[in-house]
């Protein structure tokens, strides 16, 4: 089942309008694990020339979404607590790496780190997802 689920998630992310708008790409996926990249371009800069917090949050959310749904059942965000630690430089490649640290039938928790291409820690996030029993509707 994992190949069908993983392939379907990769395909959904490739065709997801919001992820495409921000230039996000799913690089790796495993059960409870995801690695997503996004280039920091002027398109996502704030009024200070730094990446908008919403852009970094979106990257984190994409990693959370894909890691939490990697088991093949629908998982929805209940809570995300993010801390911004360092501003990356224009042109940096940002990587959000989500690792599920706990999973039950109804809930799961992820720790997510955002690092740049120089391995500097940019942001950290702790998440809670609600796990439904429904299979992902886009897996054939």
C-alpha positions in Angstrom: 0.0 0.0 0.0 2.8 2.4 0.8 3.9 2.9 -2.8 0.3 3.8 -3.9 -0.1 6.2 -1.0 3.3 7.8 -1.4 2.9 8.1 -5.2 -0.5 9.7 -4.8 0.8 12.2 -2.2 3.8 13.1 -4.5 1.4 13.6 -7.4 -1.0 15.8 -5.3 1.8 18.0 -4.1 3.1 18.4 -7.7 -0.3 19.6 -8.8 -1.2 21.6 -5.7 -1.8 25.2 -6.8 -0.6 26.8 -3.5 2.5 24.7 -3.3 3.3 25.5 -6.9 2.8 29.3 -6.3 5.4 29.2 -3.5 7.7 26.8 -5.4 7.5 24.0 -2.9 8.7 20.5 -3.8 8.2 17.3 -1.9 11.6 15.6 -1.8 11.2 12.6 0.5 8.3 10.8 2.1 8.0 7.9 4.4 5.6 6.8 7.2 5.4 9.8 9.5 8.2 11.6 7.7 8.5 14.3 5.0 11.1 16.6 3.6 9.9 19.6 1.6 12.0 22.4 0.0 11.2 26.0 -1.0 13.6 28.6 -2.5 13.6 31.9 -0.7 12.9 34.4 -3.6 11.8 38.0 -3.6 8.3 36.8 -4.3 8.0 35.6 -0.6 9.8 38.5 1.0 8.2 40.8 3.6 8.7 44.6 3.9 12.1 44.1 5.4 13.4 41.8 2.6 13.2 38.7 4.8 11.0 35.8 4.1 7.4 36.4 5.2 6.5 34.4 8.2 3.5 33.1 6.4 5.8 31.7 3.6 7.9 29.8 6.2 4.7 28.6 7.9 3.3 27.4 4.6 6.5 25.3 4.1 6.1 23.8 7.5 2.4 23.1 6.9 3.2 21.3 3.7 5.7 19.1 5.5 3.2 18.5 8.3 0.4 17.7 5.8 2.4 15.1 3.9 4.0 13.4 6.9 0.7 13.2 8.8 -1.2 11.7 5.8 1.6 9.3 4.8 -0.2 6.4 6.6 -3.0 6.6 4.0 -5.7 7.9 6.2 -6.9 11.5 6.4 -5.1 13.6 9.1 -6.1 17.2 9.8 -4.2 19.9 11.6 -5.5 20.7 15.1 -2.6 22.8 16.4 0.7 24.2 15.1 3.1 26.1 17.3 6.0 27.6 15.4 9.0 29.6 16.6 11.1 31.6 14.1 14.8 31.5 15.1 16.8 33.0 12.3 16.1 34.8 9.0 17.6 33.1 6.0 19.2 35.0 3.2 17.7 35.8 -0.2 18.4 32.9 -2.5 18.6 30.3 0.3 16.9 27.0 -0.2 14.7 26.2 2.8 14.0 22.6 3.9 11.2 21.6 6.2 11.7 18.2 7.7 8.7 16.7 9.6 9.1 13.7 11.9 6.2 12.1 13.6 7.1 11.5 17.2 3.8 10.0 18.4 0.8 8.4 16.7 -2.4 6.9 18.0 -5.7 6.0 16.3 -7.0 9.5 16.8 -4.0 11.9 17.2 -0.4 12.3 16.1 2.4 14.7 16.9 5.2 16.0 14.7 8.3 17.9 15.3 9.3 20.0 12.3 12.6 21.8 11.7 13.3 24.3 8.9 16.9 24.7 7.9 18.6 26.4 5.0 21.1 25.0 2.5 23.9 25.9 5.0 22.2 23.7 7.7 21.3 26.7 9.8 18.2 26.3 11.9 15.5 28.8 10.8 12.4 27.7 12.6 11.0 24.9 14.7 7.4 23.7 15.0 5.4 21.3 17.1 2.1 20.0 15.7 -1.0 18.0 16.6 -3.1 16.3 14.0 -6.5 14.7 14.3 -6.5 11.3 12.5 -9.7 10.2 10.8 -10.5 6.6 9.8 -11.2 7.7 6.2 -8.8 6.6 3.6 -7.2 9.4 1.5 -9.8 10.1 -1.2 -7.2 10.6 -4.0 -5.4 7.2 -3.6 -6.5 4.7 -6.3 
